[in-house]
Amino acid sequence: MTRVLVTGGSGFVGRHTLPALVGMDVDVHACSRSLRPSANGVTWHRADVLDSASAASLVAQVQPDVLLHLAWFATPPDFWRSPLNLRWTAASLDLAQAFVRAGGRRIVGAGTCAEYLWRASPCVEDATPIRPASVYGGCKAAVWSALEPLARDAGVSAAWARLFFIYGPHEPPGRLVPSLVTAMRAGTAARCRTAAHVRDFLHVSDVGSALAALTMSDVTGAVNVASGQPVAVGTIAKGIARRLERADLLALDDGPAEDAFVVADVNRLRDEVRWSPRLTLDEGLDDAVTWWSEHAPPAEARLAK
């Protein structure tokens, strides 16, 4: 049975990826700074991926065939510019080297659409220029630029999942969907500041499913993980207001003209990984609004970005 080690398994994306992997009948291991009990087909290990010695010890102990590296600093809005991105860059490459030394055979890492130059056309993996505008995007791009030749020289299969705009249960509270739901349920004004911007949204359960499919495939190189469907941010905001019957609280600003279109070309995901979303946008919003209505933080709502 193939043994897969997942970093970041307790995070927003990871917690939806683990059950998808378990459902594929593989031996799933995950790590966390605090030990979690083995449950639901996942064996947990205590390790700090930012500590190269701890990460190397973990890999030596687990001896995984496949590494799915999801762990990274992702607290909004700080993650865009945080110097912690530099630490994660070094730690990610140290982890990859430890995996190669241990005889692993496939690495899949989590990248971001922020690696691309954002322009008024879909992002294509091997065609759209890599020109990140943030420290976060630059560090993710740097990891892949080093990881790809490292894996090739070692004879290890490698893929890089470029994630687009994810929403759903457990996402950080300051992001678009939870901030709007929280504000409206509190009866306070909910302002969407980039309503005219077009983005590519995918529910986090579908992201987890796509990552599991990519991980267990033999597809290599960068692969966009997204819906491929252009949706205005204002459409998301209006959909939330309609579900909560609080359109009176919603204010929409078009947002700046720059970076107004960020959508993925998903041909590789669909045709090579052979994966397509399970949820429609309406179904995904139904789930997200219901979850956040039940789990909204009690603190005063933040304004939507």
PyMOL commands that set and color helices and strands:
alter all, ss='L'
color gray80, all
select helices_A, chain A and resi 14-22+52-62+78-80+84-101+113-115+135-154+176-185+204-215+233-244+247-249+267-271+281-295
alter helices_A, ss='H'
color red, helices_A
select strands_A, chain A and resi 3-7+27-32+42-46+66-69+106-112+157-163+165-167+190-192+198-199+201-203+221-225+231-232+250-252+261-262
alter strands_A, ss='S'
color yellow, strands_A
deselect
rebuild
show_as cartoon
